[in-house]
Amino acid sequence: MQEICPNPLMWNKVYSKLKKAWVESGGAGEQPPKPLVVDLWAYSSDHEKAERWQQTLSWALNHSCYSVVADIATNDMYTGAVTA
């Protein structure tokens, strides 16, 4: 088992912080990737969740917001087996 992405509540909190930072910086470029939460969570595979989380990490790094995603506690992470 490996960490795939934050649990839905935490992922939504992270997204809110990233979106706020994006708006405060003038909203240039693409906004942060939307989290796979609520209905999207139920209909997304672990692979899709992992992929979207990696997109979020890349976005945060490229927009100087990595501190928002860097300190998520282990118990706030969803774990599973990612398959292609």
PyMOL Python script that loads the backbone (N, CA, C, O; Angstrom):
from pymol import cmd

cmd.read_pdbstr("""\
ATOM      1  N   MET A   1       0.841  -1.182   0.000  1.00  0.00           N
ATOM      2  CA  MET A   1       0.000   0.000   0.000  1.00  0.00           C
ATOM      3  C   MET A   1       0.890   1.251   0.000  1.00  0.00           C
ATOM      4  O   MET A   1       1.931   1.303   0.654  1.00  0.00           O
ATOM      5  N   GLN A   2       0.443   2.232  -0.745  1.00  0.00           N
ATOM      6  CA  GLN A   2       1.202   3.479  -0.807  1.00  0.00           C
ATOM      7  C   GLN A   2       0.253   4.669  -0.696  1.00  0.00           C
ATOM      8  O   GLN A   2      -0.947   4.540  -0.937  1.00  0.00           O
ATOM      9  N   GLU A   3       0.792   5.811  -0.334  1.00  0.00           N
ATOM     10  CA  GLU A   3      -0.012   7.022  -0.262  1.00  0.00           C
ATOM     11  C   GLU A   3      -0.378   7.432  -1.684  1.00  0.00           C
ATOM     12  O   GLU A   3       0.486   7.512  -2.558  1.00  0.00           O
ATOM     13  N   ILE A   4      -1.653   7.690  -1.909  1.00  0.00           N
ATOM     14  CA  ILE A   4      -2.141   8.030  -3.232  1.00  0.00           C
ATOM     15  C   ILE A   4      -2.463   9.512  -3.335  1.00  0.00           C
ATOM     16  O   ILE A   4      -2.060  10.179  -4.288  1.00  0.00           O
ATOM     17  N   CYS A   5      -3.183  10.017  -2.362  1.00  0.00           N
ATOM     18  CA  CYS A   5      -3.606  11.411  -2.349  1.00  0.00           C
ATOM     19  C   CYS A   5      -4.168  11.700  -0.958  1.00  0.00           C
ATOM     20  O   CYS A   5      -4.349  10.781  -0.160  1.00  0.00           O
ATOM     21  N   PRO A   6      -4.441  12.964  -0.667  1.00  0.00           N
ATOM     22  CA  PRO A   6      -5.085  13.247   0.617  1.00  0.00           C
ATOM     23  C   PRO A   6      -6.510  12.686   0.639  1.00  0.00           C
ATOM     24  O   PRO A   6      -7.138  12.497  -0.403  1.00  0.00           O
ATOM     25  N   ASN A   7      -6.996  12.428   1.839  1.00  0.00           N
ATOM     26  CA  ASN A   7      -8.399  12.071   2.001  1.00  0.00           C
ATOM     27  C   ASN A   7      -9.242  13.256   1.522  1.00  0.00           C
ATOM     28  O   ASN A   7      -8.761  14.389   1.524  1.00  0.00           O
ATOM     29  N   PRO A   8     -10.483  13.015   1.113  1.00  0.00           N
ATOM     30  CA  PRO A   8     -11.284  14.080   0.503  1.00  0.00           C
ATOM     31  C   PRO A   8     -11.356  15.395   1.283  1.00  0.00           C
ATOM     32  O   PRO A   8     -11.208  16.462   0.687  1.00  0.00           O
ATOM     33  N   LEU A   9     -11.574  15.345   2.572  1.00  0.00           N
ATOM     34  CA  LEU A   9     -11.681  16.585   3.350  1.00  0.00           C
ATOM     35  C   LEU A   9     -10.384  17.382   3.293  1.00  0.00           C
ATOM     36  O   LEU A   9     -10.409  18.594   3.081  1.00  0.00           O
ATOM     37  N   MET A  10      -9.250  16.708   3.481  1.00  0.00           N
ATOM     38  CA  MET A  10      -7.963  17.384   3.436  1.00  0.00           C
ATOM     39  C   MET A  10      -7.667  17.901   2.023  1.00  0.00           C
ATOM     40  O   MET A  10      -7.168  19.013   1.855  1.00  0.00           O
ATOM     41  N   TRP A  11      -7.975  17.093   1.021  1.00  0.00           N
ATOM     42  CA  TRP A  11      -7.715  17.503  -0.358  1.00  0.00           C
ATOM     43  C   TRP A  11      -8.506  18.770  -0.693  1.00  0.00           C
ATOM     44  O   TRP A  11      -7.995  19.665  -1.366  1.00  0.00           O
ATOM     45  N   ASN A  12      -9.734  18.840  -0.228  1.00  0.00           N
ATOM     46  CA  ASN A  12     -10.542  20.030  -0.470  1.00  0.00           C
ATOM     47  C   ASN A  12      -9.957  21.252   0.237  1.00  0.00           C
ATOM     48  O   ASN A  12      -9.976  22.353  -0.313  1.00  0.00           O
ATOM     49  N   LYS A  13      -9.436  21.065   1.456  1.00  0.00           N
ATOM     50  CA  LYS A  13      -8.798  22.169   2.182  1.00  0.00           C
ATOM     51  C   LYS A  13      -7.557  22.656   1.432  1.00  0.00           C
ATOM     52  O   LYS A  13      -7.333  23.860   1.304  1.00  0.00           O
ATOM     53  N   VAL A  14      -6.762  21.718   0.942  1.00  0.00           N
ATOM     54  CA  VAL A  14      -5.559  22.066   0.181  1.00  0.00           C
ATOM     55  C   VAL A  14      -5.953  22.841  -1.074  1.00  0.00           C
ATOM     56  O   VAL A  14      -5.358  23.873  -1.386  1.00  0.00           O
ATOM     57  N   TYR A  15      -6.951  22.343  -1.785  1.00  0.00           N
ATOM     58  CA  TYR A  15      -7.411  23.017  -2.999  1.00  0.00           C
ATOM     59  C   TYR A  15      -7.862  24.448  -2.691  1.00  0.00           C
ATOM     60  O   TYR A  15      -7.538  25.374  -3.435  1.00  0.00           O
ATOM     61  N   SER A  16      -8.596  24.627  -1.615  1.00  0.00           N
ATOM     62  CA  SER A  16      -9.064  25.967  -1.234  1.00  0.00           C
ATOM     63  C   SER A  16      -7.892  26.907  -0.988  1.00  0.00           C
ATOM     64  O   SER A  16      -7.928  28.065  -1.405  1.00  0.00           O
ATOM     65  N   LYS A  17      -6.861  26.421  -0.318  1.00  0.00           N
ATOM     66  CA  LYS A  17      -5.671  27.243  -0.056  1.00  0.00           C
ATOM     67  C   LYS A  17      -4.926  27.571  -1.350  1.00  0.00           C
ATOM     68  O   LYS A  17      -4.484  28.703  -1.547  1.00  0.00           O
ATOM     69  N   LEU A  18      -4.789  26.584  -2.223  1.00  0.00           N
ATOM     70  CA  LEU A  18      -4.105  26.815  -3.496  1.00  0.00           C
ATOM     71  C   LEU A  18      -4.889  27.795  -4.368  1.00  0.00           C
ATOM     72  O   LEU A  18      -4.305  28.678  -4.996  1.00  0.00           O
ATOM     73  N   LYS A  19      -6.193  27.639  -4.402  1.00  0.00           N
ATOM     74  CA  LYS A  19      -7.015  28.538  -5.214  1.00  0.00           C
ATOM     75  C   LYS A  19      -6.950  29.959  -4.664  1.00  0.00           C
ATOM     76  O   LYS A  19      -6.894  30.919  -5.432  1.00  0.00           O
ATOM     77  N   LYS A  20      -6.956  30.097  -3.347  1.00  0.00           N
ATOM     78  CA  LYS A  20      -6.845  31.416  -2.730  1.00  0.00           C
ATOM     79  C   LYS A  20      -5.514  32.059  -3.101  1.00  0.00           C
ATOM     80  O   LYS A  20      -5.465  33.242  -3.437  1.00  0.00           O
ATOM     81  N   ALA A  21      -4.438  31.286  -3.042  1.00  0.00           N
ATOM     82  CA  ALA A  21      -3.115  31.811  -3.414  1.00  0.00           C
ATOM     83  C   ALA A  21      -3.095  32.221  -4.879  1.00  0.00           C
ATOM     84  O   ALA A  21      -2.504  33.242  -5.230  1.00  0.00           O
ATOM     85  N   TRP A  22      -3.742  31.428  -5.745  1.00  0.00           N
ATOM     86  CA  TRP A  22      -3.815  31.738  -7.171  1.00  0.00           C
ATOM     87  C   TRP A  22      -4.562  33.049  -7.403  1.00  0.00           C
ATOM     88  O   TRP A  22      -4.117  33.890  -8.184  1.00  0.00           O
ATOM     89  N   VAL A  23      -5.696  33.223  -6.726  1.00  0.00           N
ATOM     90  CA  VAL A  23      -6.486  34.449  -6.862  1.00  0.00           C
ATOM     91  C   VAL A  23      -5.691  35.647  -6.358  1.00  0.00           C
ATOM     92  O   VAL A  23      -5.656  36.694  -7.005  1.00  0.00           O
ATOM     93  N   GLU A  24      -5.048  35.489  -5.192  1.00  0.00           N
ATOM     94  CA  GLU A  24      -4.281  36.591  -4.605  1.00  0.00           C
ATOM     95  C   GLU A  24      -3.078  36.985  -5.455  1.00  0.00           C
ATOM     96  O   GLU A  24      -2.598  38.115  -5.371  1.00  0.00           O
ATOM     97  N   SER A  25      -2.589  36.048  -6.275  1.00  0.00           N
ATOM     98  CA  SER A  25      -1.446  36.358  -7.134  1.00  0.00           C
ATOM     99  C   SER A  25      -1.885  36.972  -8.465  1.00  0.00           C
ATOM    100  O   SER A  25      -1.059  37.224  -9.342  1.00  0.00           O
ATOM    101  N   GLY A  26      -3.166  37.205  -8.606  1.00  0.00           N
ATOM    102  CA  GLY A  26      -3.666  37.816  -9.827  1.00  0.00           C
ATOM    103  C   GLY A  26      -4.360  36.854 -10.761  1.00  0.00           C
ATOM    104  O   GLY A  26      -4.863  37.275 -11.803  1.00  0.00           O
ATOM    105  N   GLY A  27      -4.405  35.584 -10.430  1.00  0.00           N
ATOM    106  CA  GLY A  27      -5.108  34.595 -11.244  1.00  0.00           C
ATOM    107  C   GLY A  27      -4.505  34.359 -12.608  1.00  0.00           C
ATOM    108  O   GLY A  27      -5.215  34.017 -13.554  1.00  0.00           O
ATOM    109  N   ALA A  28      -3.199  34.537 -12.720  1.00  0.00           N
ATOM    110  CA  ALA A  28      -2.532  34.324 -14.008  1.00  0.00           C
ATOM    111  C   ALA A  28      -2.377  32.837 -14.294  1.00  0.00           C
ATOM    112  O   ALA A  28      -2.099  32.051 -13.388  1.00  0.00           O
ATOM    113  N   GLY A  29      -2.554  32.457 -15.540  1.00  0.00           N
ATOM    114  CA  GLY A  29      -2.385  31.065 -15.925  1.00  0.00           C
ATOM    115  C   GLY A  29      -3.538  30.202 -15.440  1.00  0.00           C
ATOM    116  O   GLY A  29      -4.584  30.696 -15.021  1.00  0.00           O
ATOM    117  N   GLU A  30      -3.313  28.909 -15.511  1.00  0.00           N
ATOM    118  CA  GLU A  30      -4.352  27.973 -15.100  1.00  0.00           C
ATOM    119  C   GLU A  30      -4.496  27.938 -13.590  1.00  0.00           C
ATOM    120  O   GLU A  30      -3.521  28.091 -12.854  1.00  0.00           O
ATOM    121  N   GLN A  31      -5.718  27.737 -13.144  1.00  0.00           N
ATOM    122  CA  GLN A  31      -5.945  27.584 -11.713  1.00  0.00           C
ATOM    123  C   GLN A  31      -5.534  26.176 -11.286  1.00  0.00           C
ATOM    124  O   GLN A  31      -5.314  25.314 -12.136  1.00  0.00           O
ATOM    125  N   PRO A  32      -5.429  25.936  -9.982  1.00  0.00           N
ATOM    126  CA  PRO A  32      -5.000  24.609  -9.531  1.00  0.00           C
ATOM    127  C   PRO A  32      -5.970  23.522  -9.989  1.00  0.00           C
ATOM    128  O   PRO A  32      -7.163  23.777 -10.153  1.00  0.00           O
ATOM    129  N   PRO A  33      -5.455  22.308 -10.194  1.00  0.00           N
ATOM    130  CA  PRO A  33      -6.336  21.207 -10.596  1.00  0.00           C
ATOM    131  C   PRO A  33      -7.406  20.953  -9.538  1.00  0.00           C
ATOM    132  O   PRO A  33      -7.128  20.984  -8.339  1.00  0.00           O
ATOM    133  N   LYS A  34      -8.617  20.705  -9.990  1.00  0.00           N
ATOM    134  CA  LYS A  34      -9.713  20.436  -9.058  1.00  0.00           C
ATOM    135  C   LYS A  34      -9.511  19.071  -8.419  1.00  0.00           C
ATOM    136  O   LYS A  34      -9.117  18.117  -9.090  1.00  0.00           O
ATOM    137  N   PRO A  35      -9.780  18.982  -7.128  1.00  0.00           N
ATOM    138  CA  PRO A  35      -9.612  17.693  -6.439  1.00  0.00           C
ATOM    139  C   PRO A  35     -10.710  16.710  -6.829  1.00  0.00           C
ATOM    140  O   PRO A  35     -11.813  17.102  -7.208  1.00  0.00           O
ATOM    141  N   LEU A  36     -10.390  15.461  -6.728  1.00  0.00           N
ATOM    142  CA  LEU A  36     -11.383  14.416  -6.992  1.00  0.00           C
ATOM    143  C   LEU A  36     -12.070  14.083  -5.668  1.00  0.00           C
ATOM    144  O   LEU A  36     -11.744  13.095  -5.009  1.00  0.00           O
ATOM    145  N   VAL A  37     -13.021  14.925  -5.302  1.00  0.00           N
ATOM    146  CA  VAL A  37     -13.754  14.739  -4.049  1.00  0.00           C
ATOM    147  C   VAL A  37     -15.245  14.675  -4.341  1.00  0.00           C
ATOM    148  O   VAL A  37     -15.666  14.885  -5.479  1.00  0.00           O
ATOM    149  N   VAL A  38     -16.020  14.397  -3.354  1.00  0.00           N
ATOM    150  CA  VAL A  38     -17.469  14.232  -3.409  1.00  0.00           C
ATOM    151  C   VAL A  38     -17.784  13.123  -4.427  1.00  0.00           C
ATOM    152  O   VAL A  38     -17.257  12.018  -4.301  1.00  0.00           O
ATOM    153  N   ASP A  39     -18.627  13.393  -5.426  1.00  0.00           N
ATOM    154  CA  ASP A  39     -18.996  12.353  -6.387  1.00  0.00           C
ATOM    155  C   ASP A  39     -17.802  11.864  -7.192  1.00  0.00           C
ATOM    156  O   ASP A  39     -17.717  10.680  -7.521  1.00  0.00           O
ATOM    157  N   LEU A  40     -16.880  12.766  -7.512  1.00  0.00           N
ATOM    158  CA  LEU A  40     -15.711  12.373  -8.299  1.00  0.00           C
ATOM    159  C   LEU A  40     -14.870  11.327  -7.568  1.00  0.00           C
ATOM    160  O   LEU A  40     -14.254  10.472  -8.204  1.00  0.00           O
ATOM    161  N   TRP A  41     -14.841  11.390  -6.253  1.00  0.00           N
ATOM    162  CA  TRP A  41     -14.082  10.416  -5.458  1.00  0.00           C
ATOM    163  C   TRP A  41     -14.603   9.003  -5.699  1.00  0.00           C
ATOM    164  O   TRP A  41     -13.829   8.073  -5.927  1.00  0.00           O
ATOM    165  N   ALA A  42     -15.898   8.860  -5.647  1.00  0.00           N
ATOM    166  CA  ALA A  42     -16.521   7.541  -5.774  1.00  0.00           C
ATOM    167  C   ALA A  42     -16.342   6.939  -7.165  1.00  0.00           C
ATOM    168  O   ALA A  42     -16.307   5.718  -7.317  1.00  0.00           O
ATOM    169  N   TYR A  43     -16.232   7.789  -8.167  1.00  0.00           N
ATOM    170  CA  TYR A  43     -16.150   7.301  -9.546  1.00  0.00           C
ATOM    171  C   TYR A  43     -14.741   7.366 -10.130  1.00  0.00           C
ATOM    172  O   TYR A  43     -14.562   7.185 -11.335  1.00  0.00           O
ATOM    173  N   SER A  44     -13.749   7.622  -9.296  1.00  0.00           N
ATOM    174  CA  SER A  44     -12.356   7.695  -9.751  1.00  0.00           C
ATOM    175  C   SER A  44     -11.574   6.506  -9.225  1.00  0.00           C
ATOM    176  O   SER A  44     -11.747   6.092  -8.079  1.00  0.00           O
ATOM    177  N   SER A  45     -10.716   5.965 -10.066  1.00  0.00           N
ATOM    178  CA  SER A  45      -9.851   4.867  -9.630  1.00  0.00           C
ATOM    179  C   SER A  45      -8.699   5.431  -8.801  1.00  0.00           C
ATOM    180  O   SER A  45      -8.450   6.636  -8.813  1.00  0.00           O
ATOM    181  N   ASP A  46      -8.011   4.571  -8.095  1.00  0.00           N
ATOM    182  CA  ASP A  46      -6.835   5.009  -7.344  1.00  0.00           C
ATOM    183  C   ASP A  46      -5.794   5.600  -8.290  1.00  0.00           C
ATOM    184  O   ASP A  46      -5.103   6.555  -7.938  1.00  0.00           O
ATOM    185  N   HIS A  47      -5.682   5.036  -9.483  1.00  0.00           N
ATOM    186  CA  HIS A  47      -4.738   5.566 -10.469  1.00  0.00           C
ATOM    187  C   HIS A  47      -5.108   7.002 -10.860  1.00  0.00           C
ATOM    188  O   HIS A  47      -4.231   7.862 -10.948  1.00  0.00           O
ATOM    189  N   GLU A  48      -6.384   7.264 -11.092  1.00  0.00           N
ATOM    190  CA  GLU A  48      -6.831   8.613 -11.449  1.00  0.00           C
ATOM    191  C   GLU A  48      -6.607   9.592 -10.296  1.00  0.00           C
ATOM    192  O   GLU A  48      -6.206  10.736 -10.513  1.00  0.00           O
ATOM    193  N   LYS A  49      -6.868   9.134  -9.075  1.00  0.00           N
ATOM    194  CA  LYS A  49      -6.634   9.984  -7.900  1.00  0.00           C
ATOM    195  C   LYS A  49      -5.159  10.321  -7.778  1.00  0.00           C
ATOM    196  O   LYS A  49      -4.801  11.472  -7.529  1.00  0.00           O
ATOM    197  N   ALA A  50      -4.299   9.321  -7.953  1.00  0.00           N
ATOM    198  CA  ALA A  50      -2.852   9.547  -7.858  1.00  0.00           C
ATOM    199  C   ALA A  50      -2.376  10.507  -8.940  1.00  0.00           C
ATOM    200  O   ALA A  50      -1.548  11.380  -8.684  1.00  0.00           O
ATOM    201  N   GLU A  51      -2.902  10.341 -10.143  1.00  0.00           N
ATOM    202  CA  GLU A  51      -2.529  11.208 -11.258  1.00  0.00           C
ATOM    203  C   GLU A  51      -2.924  12.662 -10.985  1.00  0.00           C
ATOM    204  O   GLU A  51      -2.127  13.574 -11.206  1.00  0.00           O
ATOM    205  N   ARG A  52      -4.143  12.876 -10.508  1.00  0.00           N
ATOM    206  CA  ARG A  52      -4.610  14.238 -10.224  1.00  0.00           C
ATOM    207  C   ARG A  52      -3.818  14.840  -9.069  1.00  0.00           C
ATOM    208  O   ARG A  52      -3.526  16.036  -9.078  1.00  0.00           O
ATOM    209  N   TRP A  53      -3.467  14.030  -8.078  1.00  0.00           N
ATOM    210  CA  TRP A  53      -2.674  14.534  -6.968  1.00  0.00           C
ATOM    211  C   TRP A  53      -1.292  14.945  -7.459  1.00  0.00           C
ATOM    212  O   TRP A  53      -0.767  15.970  -7.025  1.00  0.00           O
ATOM    213  N   GLN A  54      -0.696  14.171  -8.351  1.00  0.00           N
ATOM    214  CA  GLN A  54       0.609  14.538  -8.908  1.00  0.00           C
ATOM    215  C   GLN A  54       0.510  15.836  -9.702  1.00  0.00           C
ATOM    216  O   GLN A  54       1.430  16.654  -9.665  1.00  0.00           O
ATOM    217  N   GLN A  55      -0.578  16.032 -10.410  1.00  0.00           N
ATOM    218  CA  GLN A  55      -0.800  17.289 -11.128  1.00  0.00           C
ATOM    219  C   GLN A  55      -0.885  18.456 -10.138  1.00  0.00           C
ATOM    220  O   GLN A  55      -0.365  19.542 -10.395  1.00  0.00           O
ATOM    221  N   THR A  56      -1.540  18.216  -9.020  1.00  0.00           N
ATOM    222  CA  THR A  56      -1.671  19.245  -7.984  1.00  0.00           C
ATOM    223  C   THR A  56      -0.317  19.583  -7.386  1.00  0.00           C
ATOM    224  O   THR A  56       0.003  20.754  -7.183  1.00  0.00           O
ATOM    225  N   LEU A  57       0.485  18.551  -7.102  1.00  0.00           N
ATOM    226  CA  LEU A  57       1.828  18.790  -6.558  1.00  0.00           C
ATOM    227  C   LEU A  57       2.674  19.592  -7.537  1.00  0.00           C
ATOM    228  O   LEU A  57       3.380  20.517  -7.134  1.00  0.00           O
ATOM    229  N   SER A  58       2.610  19.249  -8.808  1.00  0.00           N
ATOM    230  CA  SER A  58       3.364  19.981  -9.829  1.00  0.00           C
ATOM    231  C   SER A  58       2.898  21.428  -9.920  1.00  0.00           C
ATOM    232  O   SER A  58       3.713  22.347 -10.006  1.00  0.00           O
ATOM    233  N   TRP A  59       1.589  21.624  -9.900  1.00  0.00           N
ATOM    234  CA  TRP A  59       1.046  22.977  -9.958  1.00  0.00           C
ATOM    235  C   TRP A  59       1.542  23.796  -8.766  1.00  0.00           C
ATOM    236  O   TRP A  59       1.984  24.933  -8.925  1.00  0.00           O
ATOM    237  N   ALA A  60       1.466  23.211  -7.582  1.00  0.00           N
ATOM    238  CA  ALA A  60       1.894  23.920  -6.368  1.00  0.00           C
ATOM    239  C   ALA A  60       3.378  24.287  -6.443  1.00  0.00           C
ATOM    240  O   ALA A  60       3.768  25.388  -6.054  1.00  0.00           O
ATOM    241  N   LEU A  61       4.188  23.378  -6.935  1.00  0.00           N
ATOM    242  CA  LEU A  61       5.621  23.645  -7.074  1.00  0.00           C
ATOM    243  C   LEU A  61       5.862  24.769  -8.076  1.00  0.00           C
ATOM    244  O   LEU A  61       6.662  25.667  -7.813  1.00  0.00           O
ATOM    245  N   ASN A  62       5.192  24.732  -9.201  1.00  0.00           N
ATOM    246  CA  ASN A  62       5.371  25.739 -10.252  1.00  0.00           C
ATOM    247  C   ASN A  62       4.822  27.111  -9.888  1.00  0.00           C
ATOM    248  O   ASN A  62       5.190  28.110 -10.506  1.00  0.00           O
ATOM    249  N   HIS A  63       3.946  27.170  -8.889  1.00  0.00           N
ATOM    250  CA  HIS A  63       3.348  28.439  -8.485  1.00  0.00           C
ATOM    251  C   HIS A  63       3.804  28.873  -7.082  1.00  0.00           C
ATOM    252  O   HIS A  63       3.146  29.677  -6.423  1.00  0.00           O
ATOM    253  N   SER A  64       4.926  28.331  -6.650  1.00  0.00           N
ATOM    254  CA  SER A  64       5.520  28.698  -5.352  1.00  0.00           C
ATOM    255  C   SER A  64       4.551  28.509  -4.188  1.00  0.00           C
ATOM    256  O   SER A  64       4.520  29.320  -3.263  1.00  0.00           O
ATOM    257  N   CYS A  65       3.771  27.449  -4.236  1.00  0.00           N
ATOM    258  CA  CYS A  65       2.807  27.144  -3.174  1.00  0.00           C
ATOM    259  C   CYS A  65       3.059  25.767  -2.573  1.00  0.00           C
ATOM    260  O   CYS A  65       2.171  25.199  -1.937  1.00  0.00           O
ATOM    261  N   TYR A  66       4.240  25.231  -2.765  1.00  0.00           N
ATOM    262  CA  TYR A  66       4.486  23.854  -2.349  1.00  0.00           C
ATOM    263  C   TYR A  66       4.331  23.658  -0.839  1.00  0.00           C
ATOM    264  O   TYR A  66       4.022  22.558  -0.382  1.00  0.00           O
ATOM    265  N   SER A  67       4.545  24.714  -0.076  1.00  0.00           N
ATOM    266  CA  SER A  67       4.409  24.589   1.380  1.00  0.00           C
ATOM    267  C   SER A  67       2.994  24.170   1.780  1.00  0.00           C
ATOM    268  O   SER A  67       2.801  23.562   2.833  1.00  0.00           O
ATOM    269  N   VAL A  68       2.019  24.488   0.955  1.00  0.00           N
ATOM    270  CA  VAL A  68       0.625  24.119   1.235  1.00  0.00           C
ATOM    271  C   VAL A  68       0.447  22.603   1.190  1.00  0.00           C
ATOM    272  O   VAL A  68      -0.349  22.053   1.951  1.00  0.00           O
ATOM    273  N   VAL A  69       1.178  21.927   0.310  1.00  0.00           N
ATOM    274  CA  VAL A  69       1.010  20.477   0.147  1.00  0.00           C
ATOM    275  C   VAL A  69       2.090  19.654   0.832  1.00  0.00           C
ATOM    276  O   VAL A  69       1.963  18.434   0.945  1.00  0.00           O
ATOM    277  N   ALA A  70       3.137  20.302   1.285  1.00  0.00           N
ATOM    278  CA  ALA A  70       4.299  19.579   1.803  1.00  0.00           C
ATOM    279  C   ALA A  70       4.099  18.945   3.173  1.00  0.00           C
ATOM    280  O   ALA A  70       4.728  17.932   3.477  1.00  0.00           O
ATOM    281  N   ASP A  71       3.260  19.507   3.980  1.00  0.00           N
ATOM    282  CA  ASP A  71       3.164  19.059   5.366  1.00  0.00           C
ATOM    283  C   ASP A  71       1.854  18.347   5.703  1.00  0.00           C
ATOM    284  O   ASP A  71       1.352  18.474   6.820  1.00  0.00           O
ATOM    285  N   ILE A  72       1.309  17.616   4.769  1.00  0.00           N
ATOM    286  CA  ILE A  72       0.081  16.874   5.043  1.00  0.00           C
ATOM    287  C   ILE A  72       0.436  15.650   5.881  1.00  0.00           C
ATOM    288  O   ILE A  72       1.327  14.877   5.528  1.00  0.00           O
ATOM    289  N   ALA A  73      -0.259  15.490   6.973  1.00  0.00           N
ATOM    290  CA  ALA A  73       0.015  14.382   7.891  1.00  0.00           C
ATOM    291  C   ALA A  73      -0.319  13.037   7.243  1.00  0.00           C
ATOM    292  O   ALA A  73      -1.229  12.934   6.420  1.00  0.00           O
ATOM    293  N   THR A  74       0.425  12.029   7.626  1.00  0.00           N
ATOM    294  CA  THR A  74       0.223  10.684   7.101  1.00  0.00           C
ATOM    295  C   THR A  74      -1.208  10.207   7.309  1.00  0.00           C
ATOM    296  O   THR A  74      -1.772   9.551   6.434  1.00  0.00           O
ATOM    297  N   ASN A  75      -1.804  10.527   8.455  1.00  0.00           N
ATOM    298  CA  ASN A  75      -3.174  10.067   8.717  1.00  0.00           C
ATOM    299  C   ASN A  75      -4.220  10.827   7.889  1.00  0.00           C
ATOM    300  O   ASN A  75      -5.398  10.468   7.907  1.00  0.00           O
ATOM    301  N   ASP A  76      -3.802  11.871   7.168  1.00  0.00           N
ATOM    302  CA  ASP A  76      -4.695  12.589   6.263  1.00  0.00           C
ATOM    303  C   ASP A  76      -4.564  12.105   4.825  1.00  0.00           C
ATOM    304  O   ASP A  76      -5.189  12.654   3.918  1.00  0.00           O
ATOM    305  N   MET A  77      -3.745  11.070   4.623  1.00  0.00           N
ATOM    306  CA  MET A  77      -3.528  10.544   3.279  1.00  0.00           C
ATOM    307  C   MET A  77      -4.321   9.259   3.055  1.00  0.00           C
ATOM    308  O   MET A  77      -4.440   8.415   3.943  1.00  0.00           O
ATOM    309  N   TYR A  78      -4.849   9.140   1.865  1.00  0.00           N
ATOM    310  CA  TYR A  78      -5.551   7.930   1.426  1.00  0.00           C
ATOM    311  C   TYR A  78      -4.501   6.981   0.864  1.00  0.00           C
ATOM    312  O   TYR A  78      -3.625   7.405   0.110  1.00  0.00           O
ATOM    313  N   THR A  79      -4.578   5.719   1.219  1.00  0.00           N
ATOM    314  CA  THR A  79      -3.609   4.732   0.732  1.00  0.00           C
ATOM    315  C   THR A  79      -4.311   3.647  -0.063  1.00  0.00           C
ATOM    316  O   THR A  79      -5.490   3.360   0.144  1.00  0.00           O
ATOM    317  N   GLY A  80      -3.571   3.061  -0.962  1.00  0.00           N
ATOM    318  CA  GLY A  80      -4.109   1.982  -1.779  1.00  0.00           C
ATOM    319  C   GLY A  80      -3.027   1.461  -2.705  1.00  0.00           C
ATOM    320  O   GLY A  80      -1.844   1.754  -2.531  1.00  0.00           O
ATOM    321  N   ALA A  81      -3.442   0.697  -3.675  1.00  0.00           N
ATOM    322  CA  ALA A  81      -2.516   0.138  -4.659  1.00  0.00           C
ATOM    323  C   ALA A  81      -2.815   0.800  -6.000  1.00  0.00           C
ATOM    324  O   ALA A  81      -3.906   0.645  -6.550  1.00  0.00           O
ATOM    325  N   VAL A  82      -1.846   1.532  -6.517  1.00  0.00           N
ATOM    326  CA  VAL A  82      -2.031   2.221  -7.797  1.00  0.00           C
ATOM    327  C   VAL A  82      -1.664   1.258  -8.918  1.00  0.00           C
ATOM    328  O   VAL A  82      -0.580   0.675  -8.936  1.00  0.00           O
ATOM    329  N   THR A  83      -2.589   1.111  -9.843  1.00  0.00           N
ATOM    330  CA  THR A  83      -2.316   0.306 -11.025  1.00  0.00           C
ATOM    331  C   THR A  83      -2.581   1.143 -12.268  1.00  0.00           C
ATOM    332  O   THR A  83      -3.401   2.061 -12.242  1.00  0.00           O
ATOM    333  N   ALA A  84      -1.904   0.834 -13.327  1.00  0.00           N
ATOM    334  CA  ALA A  84      -2.044   1.608 -14.568  1.00  0.00           C
ATOM    335  C   ALA A  84      -3.377   1.397 -15.230  1.00  0.00           C
ATOM    336  O   ALA A  84      -3.643   1.980 -16.281  1.00  0.00           O
TER     337      ALA A  84
END
""", "prot")
cmd.dss("prot")
cmd.show_as("cartoon", "prot")
cmd.util.cbc("prot")
cmd.orient("prot")
